[in-house]
Amino acid sequence: MERSNSPAIDRNEPRLAAVRSILPGAAIAVLLMAALILPQLTPNQFYLHLANLVLLNAIFAISLGLIASVGQMSLMHSAFVAAGAYISALAALDLKIPPILGIVLAGFLTGLAAALIGKILLRLRGVYFVLVTFLAGQVFTLIALNWENVTHGANGLIGIPAISLLGFPLSTRLRFYYFALAAFILVATFIWLLMRSQYGRAFRSIAENMRLAESSGIDVSRYQIIAFALGSGIAGAAGAAMIHYVRFLSPDSFTFNDSIAYITMLVVGGRQTMIGGILGALFLTPLPEALRGFVGAQHIVYGAILLSVLLFLPGGLVSIGRAYFQKASETEPK
Amino acid sequence: MSALLEVDSISRRFGGLNALRDGSFSINEDEIVGLIGPNGAGKTTCFNVVSGVMPPSAGAIRFKGRSIVGKRPSAIVGEGLVRTFQATTVFPNATVIENVMRGAFAATPISLLGSVFNTRAAQAALSTTLERCDLLLERLSLTRFRQRCAGELSYGSQRRLGVAIALAARPRLLMLDEPVAGLNPEEAADFGQLIKELHQTEQIAVLLVEHHMRLVMGLCHRIVVLDHGEKIAEGAPTEIRANPKVIEAYLGTEGIE
């Protein structure tokens, strides 16, 4: 296999390429069908709730993945999620703005805020950026807690309305499921398009060799800000959508622990591709429920999973599938 | 006709250290200029200041008649001034062709939004760039590594790839920082030949920092010598070779063959 000569490659490659080009499309079609009929298979409201959380977490994880794709890791992702949630909840409660508009507004405003914050913070690299985003996230939680006449402090906001589409309220888990699925598909498609465009090329160049990227004409700071603003804006919009589903919001709703959870999903699934974030959300969202018998041990299990993945599977769950594919196509001569 | 690059009495201080003092030189279109001097003479600082990696403490730098002081390195690349680095010159995890495509990023006339939605114009622009990049690979004898990870290549091939990445940005002036350091004599000679060819066929000016004296003397039309951050000599290779100040500071009394 490994030492096959070039004519063999010429014969195999087109067929293999054809299989490879059809496969992702077919897989997506099957998954989409499954996702559409899934709620019909189970009347269990709890599973439906979990499915909704998986979809939302997948959005949080892949939007964080977008930021990670320029080589920066944000520990304030949950702060943007919370900011989006507060914007849309307050817009609905105080200004009577329809939630669906509130979600758009939340995405736009958190994205804008991230662009401004990013312009300052993204001058820091690596661990310094991580530390400062950690602090910024904590500051946000403190503001939410102490700015009582707006956020109602620790009491939180209650009575947040459900999303209503043309007078049709998404007030049940089932209805929200289809909305979340559509939102997830929209976000995933957008990020996929983005990553295979020139933006993606710029992002990957920066992550891999910042200095060379800059001297290849790629404006590092500009593209880092774009990635940070888009990733955080998506997180803000998804946070807003989530709060019109959960319908209660307090400073505890999204904390540093959630930022860590998104990072864990991303790392466990695989940082390099978007599928990684999705797999991570799919795998880790139900985990706390499965571990309900071991309250207190949950975080230990999370930590153990994160460590084992970093040690034994640095590419994440995604790399298992990829290794299989690479073996199948290992006809290239060395 | 004014020079392509004019460096007008630039200085660069790091705390109390004057890494570069009042240095002036210029490069004309279609010229290969060497920048030599002992280690610590300020050659790399000079490169960094000119390419925008760090601002000069004082002085002016004009490229194609316009000041480039204060511009970001990526913006300077867009003007047509491209540099390579002494060490890390490739994207190790990307394929060789992807490396060159990244180098061509700024020189690909494409609307970014168009590339997101993969419009026909974007596809056309990308395929034109791809063709150009493939040509560059052929130029630098890298075609057979096209789909390989850049990190897997030999040191010599990586250095050639570094030049291919720089060339992909369509430079008017290419600044090479010790391009043959670490290569064996044969590879170094090939590299010199390559630079000569590129200079002739692509009509690009070259600024070369190099310790390999035979290469510098054979290749450059003009040589600038730095010592302790100051220019101590400038002239044709034969003049430089005979200059007593240069011999004392750098070349040594044994001279070079």
Interface residues (C-beta under 8 A of the other chain):
Chain A: L193 L194 S197 Q198 Y199 R201 A202 R204 S205 E208 N209 R211 L212 A213 E214 S215 S216 G217 I218 D219 V220 S221 E332
Chain B: S51 V53 R72 P73 S74 A75 V77 G78 V82 R83 T84 F85 T88 T89 V90 F91 P92 N93 A94 E98 M101 R102 G103 F105 A106 A107 T108 I110 L112 S115 V116 F117 N118 A122 Q147 I165 A166 A168 A169
